Each structure stands twice: as C-alpha cells, then as structure tokens.
Amino acid sequence: MAERPAGSRRTGRPRSIRARATGGAAVVVLVALVLGAVAFVGVLGSSLTDGVRSAAEQTLDGLGGRVETDGPAAVRAEDDDVLAQLQDGDGRVLARADDSPERALPTGDGSRYRHDGDRWLLVADDVELPDGSDGVLVVGAPLEDADAAVRTVSVLLVVAVPVAVALMSLVTWFVVGWALRPVDRMRREVDDVEGANLHARVAEPGSGDEVDRLAATMNRMLGRLEASQQAQRQFVSDASHELRSPLATIRQHAEVARAHPEVTGTADLAAVVLDEGARLQDLVESLLLLTRVDERGRDRDRAVDLDDLVFTEGSRSRSAAVRVDVSGVRPARVRGDGRLLGRVVRNLVDNAVRHADRAVVVTLGTVADHGVLVVDDDGQGIPEADRTRVLERFVRLDEGRARDAGGSGLGLAIVDAVVRAHGGTVTVSAAPGGGARFTVRLPLLTD
C-alpha cells in the first residue's frame, strides 16, 4: 500500500471546527443534563419518601395513643389505606388491620415492604397495652404515589434531555457556522492570492472581535509580503544593473585589445580587469553580507567594545590624505556580532574619508541606555532631501559618483541593515563643519 505524502491533505475525513465544536458542546451538555436529571430524580424521590414517612409517623403516633387506651381493638378498627399490626415482644401478631398481612411485618424503622404488588414504608414504635404488657406497633404507608411521580418525572426527563441536546446542537451548529463564515471567506480570498496579486487584501468585518483582528493581521502579513517582493525585485534589478557595468567594461576593453592590439596592450587590459574584478568582488561580498544580516543568529552575539572597533578603524585610515580624529571616543559596550559592527564602523569611516576635504571626526559616548557613535566630515554634505535615501541600496549621489566612481552604493545600506538588526538606528544630518554627520545609536550591554 502506497504511503501518503507528508504534505498531502486528508480528504477522506474532513476536519471541521464547526462539527467539532457542535459535537463537543453536545457531549458536555448531554453529560451535564444526565447528571442533573439523575440528581433531580434522586432528590425528588427522597423528598417524596420523606413526606410518606412523615405521614406514616403521624399515623403511628395517633394509633399508638389509641392502642394504649383501647388496646388491640384500636388496631383492628384502622382504615384499609394503611398497614397496621400490633406485635408482642416475641414478634407474634396480636392484632392487625383488615388489609394487613397475617404474618408479622418487619419492625425496622424505615423498612420497605411489598404487599399486594405495591411498596410500603414501615415505621414502628413501642407501646404499653392497657393490661400493662408491652407491644410493638408497626404502621405502613403506601409509596405508590411517590413511585408514580418519580416514574413520570423520569419519563419526562428521558424525553426532554435528548430534545434539549438536539436543540442546543442545532443552535451551536448555526451560531458557530455564522461566526466562522468570515474565516471561510478569508480562507478563499487568501487562497486566491498569488505572487502576481500580492496587492490584494482580505475584507475586514469591522466587528472588532477576534475574526476582525485576524483579518487585520493577515492584511499586515500580505503587506509585508508585497513589500518584500517589491524590495526583492528592486534588489535583483539594481544588482543586475551594477554587475552588468563592470562586466561590460571588461568585455569592451577585451574586444578592443583583440581588435587593435597596438592601441590597448596586455598591461592596460590587465589593469582594467584587475580594477573591475576588485569592484565585482566588493559588490558580490556586499550583496552576500546584506542577505546574511537578517539571518544573523542571536547565539553568535557577544559583548563588543565599540571603542576598540573605532580605534582600529581610525588607525587603519590614518595613512590617507584625510586626518581621522578619534580623540572624542569614550568606552561603550554593546551586545552583537563584532564582525558586522566592525563593518559598520569601517563603512562609515571610509565613506567620511572619501567625501571629506581635510578631516574626519569620530566621537563615541553613552546617552541613557544607548551607545552613540557620531562620524563627521568637512566635505560638501548631503542635501536634506537625500538624507534618508542615501541609506538605501545602490544609491549614489551625483557628488559621490564623481569622486568615487568605483563605489557600489551598498556601503551605507549595509550600515543601516546591520544597525537595525542590532536594534539600533542610523540618522543623517549636517555636521558642524558643513559636511555630513552620521549618528548611530545602539542599545548598551546590560548585565
């Protein structure tokens, strides 16, 4: 027999929340009603029996007084609707009512006795006869009316309980179906959503209940999927464009070198290939880094001294024509991936050095529970309209393209992605010296 695939859907036994809810409610109500009915019948029977016992005791008290006065003759004159016997100390019947049996009745108080097909409740008490001898007077009251009432109630409950359960099940079936109708509609709408129409949204009932909140959550999820798809398409388009440029440059020089070796020599071609190859390598590494930022595992996070990273990058950049000032760096420890945070500091310093005229100032301190890294340059700065856009992928301003033709436009995007992955923020503003200021805020390490 072939095994069912792990992801296949079972079609033989459809699972319905509506059916399960109705069945579960029916079982619970049935058990509750049965227990309640049994308890009610028991209480009713006990109450009716107590009433019969009370009537029998009243009859016993009245008859006992007459027996002590008139003797056994009082027992013989008792009505036929009760059982009455007068017994001596040895259990012999001294007198009995006309409808009472000839054999001695049980003298246990509260005993049950069957006579002429009916059940009787017996009560007994000691009496003193007029001749001074002692006797036992036994009186029985019929349980017929009590038994009939209990049987009638039992029959009614046997009919009423299933009817009540059936009505409750019917109401539950329609109520649950009505409540789940929007869910089924949302299921059909979401099932129709494909990659080509991620802009579609689920209709929200507007009722403010759980179903309405579910619809809002699904719409937010569809919005995130749509934004992710758009970002992915834009990313692929931009990456393709950026990768095509160095490849076209290499191919163009290669074709010229083959067609006109006297114009472009091997050394010139090698230089172009090396430069464009380095650009390709940097671009690919940056793309891989961006794709791995969101997959960064928290188990790889460690305590990171930001000041050590800043001093390392400041020392590395001191050989450039631009002076890097790190005198304003103070200790700040955060939790995160040291390699990625080092890339943040390096990209910010390199970006500032490329666009500065003479100096770059790097400061680091703590404000409240955040470490604040500020990188200033004295270049031309970034127009206010472009300060948010400059953190996007493959964005290079006109000034940046002129002075850094080999840039990929991913350095600041990497900074923004890594900082956001660590729970921080990046803002761009104007530096006091007229250039650009990049401010990074990261949560400090807490014990």
Steps between C-alpha positions, in 0.01 A plus 500: 500500500648834396576745779329835509740788429590701807350821366184351349156602620267243649180496299333188644422651838455876475571679822251772579526737794126545469437126539753461780359796691145374461594146600702615799222729621244222454707255705557752779134600517386138480722396789392803704130439433523127575680563828255777585202278413630212712564734789155659461323163493694391808414818691137480391470137608663574833272797558186304418616210718557738791144626453362144511712426807372814672139397428568145628654635823197721558274198453723297734480765775123524477444125489750441782301728731179316427665159547629602843144604587275251317737209455532278187146589389627837383727326248218289359290807439774677293418603139601287202732765349776419750665188632479458876612217731538462872766247597613369837859491612556164325378624163159335508216695342247602768280705271497636146296718271275332246732567202819407684677167446468223753873444540700736709626818332866607535547725801805683364426872483485614134481148354355441157232232461318376191133408548241433231746613232565841661789631705440621856714697743491357854553684829483341845486604865464336842160533672366405845174308494217565750579170680851623569675284240731643233454476125637628173273698270591491128337738251556507123424778251474437124781620269284464191444872440866582561616225265252616233626857525862387469417283198314785330785745555751240380306444178475873442874545554583208269309681227604856593877444528552377140268772369696766692831361375371492142376860520826614656700319231290661228551847650873438545531378140343816359674738743846352438434492127398866508809590705734306267347630179741796484791263566398277212463805277847619602636152427364516146634851448847412628497180296453713187801719584802420285829663425344713227229653723659547841334841502169327576367531853252312714173676575490593869159448668549804723340322796797552730504134607759226451398444136541869424844501665592188302405675175709804597796276583471318167487833316814615678666171406397545135635854514834376629510231231422758233766736630748214520422394143537855373827542689625169363412595142661840543804340657538253213455778246754727669748217555472395136563857390802542729650163400449571129708820512842350594438198280425728204818698572713184506340367181540834320873524579550136408333550161711812434818318603421213261402723211768764548792357695708802406257730690436297819784284624496208740607718792213744444250216465631331815466825696139542388415137578658525846319825584163379375556158659565663835183702453304185419644321802408787730151513353440125539635499856276792589197327351575181694544698819165671453322168447655357817431792732138400565605138555744597774449262793469642846719217629792664318462828689774589746604801701660747258710803598408763244793718605747227400338474157517879452867517601580214262331666204647841591850355497437326167387824338784723623709427194246682282530864403210583734566522875278281718449638853395238760585703809132524593452126532381371841436140613170347390412131509213346306382150424518376145709355221844660519577429134185672377536794735860539387372520144263779609785707644722432198234598246418822686866602533581407139195692377599805704863485379389478134282810530704710746728787399753485784367336816261241640392515864376183672346518848349227719313532826196382693161667534257334739502130404644546149845530357523790253756493216535824298708531181547854358678612185573848362395427143207633302242323714179327395191695391214468746276340235752217451587425865257211525546373146879479537455200735319300230671240283684606184443869569792727411460874487642698210791627709573148617497364147749764387749448781456123550417346167585153626250502787217252498247704695467226761727623778246718679222248430710241685541744789125554524414128472755390763404773747129423466573129548667594832200704613657838424442796268701702248428865429660744256531872567733795441836508676617817681780534241251504214537137392289195579437353843408134550363413847468137607311405817535147638359353825769464766584159645302440822606256769 
